[in-house]
């Protein structure tokens, strides 16, 4: 598949899901907030965020053994009986992501809330007509409540800037096409629903790495684990460097400015090492 501009419809179409998996059902925002409230995992600010920033939620598809030919996965930690694909249309002009190429804290929180509200692993697509966001995260059984699922680990998220939007430059077309083609269901591991979901997560991690290295490359599951650790370290170092630069710009004593700049230089060298391992 070749793309000119990436939209939520195009991204979901690129998954090449079986027609039998189609749900195409609207999900009321009230249901999301009620599910979160019943689990005690949402504040009044969270409920306000859902109500004000989401325009519409659609349950696009549900992948099951009966329609995808992929076995379930069950053990004492988690049970993947089906995978859900959801599309969320955000309200235009919501100003959730002031930095075009990054997932803002508000978008990350909004995605997390939707993940928490759905009792299945979700491939979540959010679209505000300027940017497209893709979010995935594992779930597991709650330790104290065996009948409830909780998020397991960090959300893996990617952001894509629509062509023609007033946002900054987008990833080159070849990289976008490589990512889109790699998300095809037929190119993902199909041992069971857990390995399929992990395969999608690893592919999204490859997209995140491409934002640093400039190249899109899928790797083995073992290499993907190391890649995610290196990406986390890059993000941590970026935050530290940004904080130090802000502090150094306000520092009036020359000695402290020099010390801060030396620390920044050391962190930048460490970041380069982490980036080289991607």
C-alpha positions as CSV (number, residue, x, y, z in Angstrom):
1,X,0.0,0.0,0.0
2,X,1.3,3.5,-0.9
3,X,0.1,6.5,1.0
4,X,0.1,10.3,0.3
5,X,-1.5,11.4,3.6
6,X,-2.3,9.2,6.6
7,X,-5.8,9.2,8.0
8,X,-7.4,7.0,10.6
9,X,-9.4,5.2,7.9
10,X,-6.3,4.6,5.9
11,X,-4.3,3.3,8.8
12,X,-7.1,0.9,9.9
13,X,-7.5,-0.2,6.3
14,X,-3.8,-1.0,6.1
15,X,-4.2,-3.5,8.9
16,X,-6.1,-5.7,6.3
17,X,-8.4,-7.1,9.0
18,X,-10.8,-9.8,7.9
19,X,-14.3,-8.6,7.0
20,X,-15.8,-10.9,9.6
21,X,-14.1,-9.0,12.4
22,X,-15.9,-5.8,11.5
23,X,-18.1,-4.3,14.3
24,X,-18.6,-0.7,13.2
25,X,-20.5,0.3,16.3
26,X,-20.5,3.7,18.0
27,X,-19.4,3.7,21.7
28,X,-21.2,6.3,23.8
29,X,-18.8,8.5,25.9
30,X,-21.1,7.8,28.8
31,X,-20.2,4.1,28.7
32,X,-16.5,5.0,28.9
33,X,-16.9,7.2,31.9
34,X,-19.2,4.7,33.6
35,X,-16.7,1.9,33.1
36,X,-13.9,4.1,34.5
37,X,-16.0,5.2,37.5
38,X,-16.9,1.6,38.3
39,X,-13.2,0.8,38.4
40,X,-12.3,3.8,40.4
41,X,-9.6,4.9,37.9
42,X,-10.8,8.3,36.8
43,X,-11.0,11.7,38.4
44,X,-13.5,14.4,37.7
45,X,-10.8,16.1,35.6
46,X,-10.5,12.8,33.6
47,X,-14.2,12.6,33.0
48,X,-14.2,16.2,31.9
49,X,-11.3,15.5,29.5
50,X,-13.2,12.6,27.9
51,X,-16.4,14.7,27.6
52,X,-14.9,17.8,26.2
53,X,-12.2,16.5,23.9
54,X,-13.8,13.4,22.3
55,X,-16.2,13.9,19.5
56,X,-17.0,10.2,18.7
57,X,-15.7,6.7,19.5
58,X,-16.2,3.8,17.1
59,X,-15.5,0.1,17.9
60,X,-14.1,-0.7,14.5
61,X,-13.3,-4.4,14.8
62,X,-12.9,-7.3,17.2
63,X,-10.3,-10.0,16.3
64,X,-11.2,-13.4,17.6
65,X,-10.1,-17.0,16.8
66,X,-13.4,-17.5,14.9
67,X,-12.9,-14.6,12.5
68,X,-9.1,-14.3,12.3
69,X,-7.9,-17.9,12.7
70,X,-5.6,-16.8,15.6
71,X,-5.7,-18.7,18.9
72,X,-6.5,-17.1,22.2
73,X,-3.8,-16.6,24.8
74,X,-4.5,-17.5,28.5
75,X,-2.3,-17.9,31.5
76,X,-2.4,-16.9,35.2
77,X,-1.4,-13.3,34.4
78,X,-3.6,-12.4,31.4
79,X,-6.3,-13.6,29.1
80,X,-6.5,-12.4,25.5
81,X,-9.7,-13.7,24.1
82,X,-10.1,-11.0,21.5
83,X,-8.3,-7.8,20.4
84,X,-10.3,-4.6,19.9
85,X,-9.7,-1.9,17.3
86,X,-11.1,1.5,18.2
87,X,-11.1,4.8,16.4
88,X,-11.5,8.1,18.3
89,X,-12.3,11.3,16.6
90,X,-11.1,14.2,18.7
91,X,-12.7,17.6,18.5
92,X,-10.9,19.9,16.1
93,X,-9.1,22.9,17.7
94,X,-8.8,21.1,21.0
95,X,-5.2,22.2,21.3
96,X,-4.2,18.9,23.0
97,X,-0.9,18.6,21.2
98,X,1.0,21.9,20.9
99,X,4.1,20.2,19.7
100,X,3.3,18.5,16.3
101,X,5.7,15.6,16.4
102,X,5.2,14.5,20.0
103,X,2.3,13.0,22.0
104,X,1.3,15.6,24.6
105,X,0.5,14.6,28.2
106,X,-3.2,15.4,27.5
107,X,-3.4,13.1,24.5
108,X,-1.4,10.4,26.4
109,X,-3.8,10.6,29.3
110,X,-6.9,10.6,27.0
111,X,-5.6,7.4,25.3
112,X,-4.8,5.8,28.7
113,X,-8.4,6.5,29.9
114,X,-9.9,4.8,26.8
115,X,-7.6,1.8,27.2
116,X,-8.6,1.5,30.9
117,X,-12.3,1.7,30.0
118,X,-12.2,-1.2,27.5
119,X,-11.7,-4.7,29.0
120,X,-9.6,-6.0,26.0
121,X,-6.3,-5.2,24.5
122,X,-7.0,-2.2,22.2
123,X,-5.3,-0.9,19.0
124,X,-6.4,2.7,19.5
125,X,-6.4,5.3,16.8
126,X,-7.1,8.9,17.7
127,X,-7.5,11.7,15.1
128,X,-7.9,15.5,15.6
129,X,-7.7,16.2,11.8
130,X,-4.2,17.7,12.2
131,X,-2.5,14.7,13.8
132,X,-3.1,11.0,14.0
133,X,-2.2,9.0,17.1
134,X,-1.7,5.3,17.5
135,X,-1.7,3.8,21.0
136,X,-1.2,0.2,22.3
137,X,-0.7,-1.2,25.8
138,X,-0.9,-4.7,27.4
139,X,-3.4,-5.6,30.0
140,X,-3.4,-8.2,32.8
141,X,-5.6,-9.4,35.6
142,X,-5.7,-7.1,38.7
143,X,-3.8,-8.7,41.6
144,X,-6.6,-8.2,44.2
145,X,-9.6,-8.4,41.8
146,X,-9.3,-11.4,39.5
147,X,-12.3,-10.4,37.4
148,X,-10.9,-7.0,36.5
149,X,-8.2,-6.2,34.0
150,X,-5.6,-3.4,34.5
151,X,-3.0,-1.9,32.2
152,X,0.4,-3.7,32.2
153,X,3.4,-1.5,31.3
154,X,3.9,1.7,29.4
155,X,1.7,2.8,26.6
156,X,3.5,2.5,23.2
157,X,2.4,5.6,21.2
158,X,3.1,7.2,17.9
159,X,2.1,10.5,16.3
160,X,1.7,11.2,12.6
161,X,1.2,14.7,11.2
162,X,-1.4,15.1,8.5
163,X,-0.1,16.6,5.2
164,X,-1.5,20.0,4.6
165,X,-1.9,20.7,8.3
166,X,-0.3,23.8,9.8
167,X,2.0,21.5,11.9
168,X,5.7,21.1,11.3
169,X,7.4,18.7,8.9
170,X,6.2,15.1,8.7
171,X,8.2,11.9,8.3
172,X,9.2,11.2,4.7
173,X,6.8,9.2,2.6
174,X,9.0,6.2,2.3
175,X,9.2,5.8,6.0
176,X,5.4,6.2,6.4
177,X,4.8,3.7,3.7
178,X,7.2,1.2,5.3
179,X,5.4,1.5,8.6
180,X,1.9,1.2,7.0
181,X,2.9,-1.9,5.1
182,X,4.5,-3.5,8.1
183,X,1.2,-3.2,10.1
184,X,-0.6,-5.5,7.7
185,X,-2.1,-8.4,9.7
186,X,-0.5,-11.0,7.3
187,X,3.0,-9.6,8.2
188,X,2.5,-10.0,12.0
189,X,3.2,-13.0,14.2
190,X,0.1,-15.2,14.5
191,X,1.0,-17.7,17.2
192,X,-1.8,-16.3,19.3
193,X,-3.5,-13.0,20.0
194,X,-0.8,-12.0,22.5
195,X,2.0,-12.4,20.0
196,X,-0.1,-10.6,17.4
197,X,-0.6,-7.6,19.7
198,X,3.0,-7.6,20.7
199,X,3.9,-7.6,17.0
200,X,1.9,-4.5,16.5
201,X,3.6,-2.9,19.5
202,X,7.0,-3.8,18.1
203,X,6.1,-2.3,14.8
204,X,5.1,0.9,16.4
205,X,8.3,0.9,18.4
206,X,10.1,0.7,15.1
207,X,8.3,3.9,14.0
208,X,9.3,5.6,17.2
209,X,12.9,4.6,16.6
210,X,12.7,5.9,13.0
211,X,11.9,9.4,14.5
212,X,15.4,9.2,16.1
213,X,17.4,7.3,13.5
214,X,15.7,8.4,10.3
215,X,15.2,4.8,9.2
216,X,12.3,2.3,9.7
217,X,13.4,-1.2,10.5
218,X,11.5,-4.1,12.0
219,X,13.7,-6.3,14.3
220,X,13.3,-9.6,16.2
221,X,11.2,-9.7,19.4
222,X,14.4,-9.9,21.5
223,X,15.9,-6.8,19.7
224,X,12.6,-5.0,20.0
225,X,12.8,-5.3,23.8
226,X,16.2,-3.8,23.8
227,X,15.0,-1.1,21.4
228,X,12.2,-0.1,23.7
229,X,14.6,0.3,26.6
230,X,16.9,2.5,24.5
231,X,13.9,4.6,23.4
232,X,12.9,5.1,27.0
233,X,16.4,6.1,27.9
234,X,16.5,8.6,25.0
235,X,13.2,10.2,26.2
236,X,14.5,10.4,29.8
237,X,17.7,12.0,28.6
238,X,15.8,14.5,26.4
239,X,13.8,15.6,29.4
240,X,16.9,16.0,31.6
241,X,18.7,17.9,28.9
242,X,15.7,20.2,28.3
243,X,15.4,20.9,32.0
244,X,19.1,21.6,32.4
245,X,19.1,24.0,29.4
246,X,16.2,25.9,30.9
247,X,17.9,26.2,34.2
248,X,21.2,27.2,32.6
249,X,19.5,30.0,30.6
250,X,18.4,31.5,33.9
251,X,21.6,31.0,35.8
252,X,23.6,34.3,36.4
253,X,26.8,32.8,37.9
254,X,29.3,31.9,35.2
255,X,30.7,28.9,37.2
256,X,27.3,27.3,37.4
257,X,26.6,27.9,33.8
258,X,29.8,26.1,32.9
259,X,28.9,23.2,35.2
260,X,25.4,22.9,33.6
261,X,26.8,23.0,30.1
262,X,29.3,20.3,30.9
263,X,26.5,18.1,32.4
264,X,24.4,18.8,29.3
265,X,27.3,17.7,27.1
266,X,27.8,14.5,29.0
267,X,24.0,13.7,28.8
268,X,24.0,14.4,25.0
269,X,26.9,11.9,24.6
270,X,24.9,9.3,26.6
271,X,21.9,10.0,24.4
272,X,23.9,9.5,21.3
273,X,25.0,6.1,22.6
274,X,21.4,5.1,23.3
275,X,20.3,6.3,19.9
276,X,23.1,4.3,18.2
277,X,21.7,1.2,19.8
278,X,18.3,1.7,18.1
